[in-house]
Amino acid sequence: MGPTLEFGDRFIRQVYILTICLTVVIGGILLGFKRPALPSFLIGSAIGLSMFWSIEFVIRRLIRPGKTQKTKYLLGFIALGKYTVLGVLLFFLFKMKWMNIYAFAGGIVLVQAAIIIKAIGLMINILRKKDPDQP
């Protein structure tokens, strides 16, 4: 049987690591060349990472058997708290006139780019390991 494409905990952890590394590298580039865009990019990255983390957290908690009312309240509290913090960050971006929509959108899209990069890497590994004698 040939190699399979699986997305598990290791894949998710690698997406977090790749996203953080890309944030640091791109943040460093922005710091050197386009400093005013850095706060927008970092806040966009924080929003993208928090959305990915929220999806992972909620799915792990809601799919697990034996969920309780306490779990639902915890999920609601986390969602409200997260969006409150992100709303405050966005308020300061606009208030301080630091908003750069392109850098902000780039930060949000960074998690999706990391997922695509990891998926392409997995597919390349599968194609490389494929037995040439199989149809």
DAHUMO-V953527 format. One record per residue. N is the residue number from 1. PSI is psi as a letter, one per 40 degrees, with the letter a starting at -180 (NA if undefined). D_LAST is the distance of its C-alpha to the last C-alpha in Angstrom with 2 decimals. Layout:
# DAHUMO-V953527
[[N,PSI,D_LAST] [N,PSI,D_LAST]]
This chain:
# DAHUMO-V953527
[[1,h,11.85] [2,i,10.95] [3,i,13.87] [4,i,15.60] [5,h,17.97] [6,i,21.42] [7,h,24.82] [8,a,27.63] [9,d,31.05] [10,d,29.89] [11,d,28.22] [12,d,31.45] [13,d,33.61] [14,d,31.66] [15,d,32.16] [16,d,35.88] [17,d,36.12] [18,d,34.31] [19,d,36.50] [20,d,39.64] [21,d,38.77] [22,d,38.10] [23,d,41.37] [24,d,43.30] [25,d,41.91] [26,d,42.37] [27,d,45.70] [28,d,46.84] [29,d,45.95] [30,d,47.84] [31,d,50.72] [32,d,51.06] [33,d,50.60] [34,g,51.17] [35,d,53.12] [36,d,54.21] [37,e,50.60] [38,d,49.95] [39,d,51.49] [40,d,49.54] [41,d,46.26] [42,d,47.01] [43,d,48.06] [44,d,44.98] [45,d,42.83] [46,d,44.85] [47,d,44.30] [48,d,40.53] [49,d,40.31] [50,d,42.66] [51,d,40.65] [52,d,37.47] [53,d,39.51] [54,d,41.13] [55,d,37.92] [56,d,36.66] [57,d,40.09] [58,d,40.59] [59,d,37.22] [60,d,37.74] [61,d,41.25] [62,d,40.75] [63,d,37.71] [64,h,39.32] [65,i,41.12] [66,f,44.89] [67,i,45.49] [68,i,49.17] [69,d,51.49] [70,d,52.01] [71,d,48.35] [72,d,48.75] [73,d,51.92] [74,d,50.28] [75,d,47.45] [76,d,50.07] [77,d,52.20] [78,d,49.36] [79,d,48.38] [80,d,52.03] [81,d,52.69] [82,d,49.65] [83,d,50.40] [84,d,54.06] [85,d,53.34] [86,d,50.92] [87,d,53.54] [88,d,56.18] [89,d,54.00] [90,d,53.42] [91,d,57.17] [92,d,57.98] [93,d,55.49] [94,d,57.28] [95,d,60.74] [96,e,60.50] [97,f,58.95] [98,e,55.97] [99,h,53.37] [100,h,50.78] [101,d,48.39] [102,d,45.63] [103,d,45.73] [104,d,45.97] [105,d,42.92] [106,d,41.02] [107,d,41.93] [108,d,40.76] [109,e,37.39] [110,d,36.86] [111,d,35.29] [112,d,32.76] [113,d,32.01] [114,d,31.56] [115,d,29.11] [116,d,27.06] [117,d,27.24] [118,d,26.14] [119,d,23.22] [120,d,22.02] [121,d,22.49] [122,d,20.43] [123,d,17.49] [124,d,17.84] [125,d,17.97] [126,d,14.79] [127,d,12.94] [128,d,14.81] [129,e,14.01] [130,h,10.22] [131,h,8.93] [132,e,7.76] [133,e,6.53] [134,i,3.83] [135,NA,0.00]]
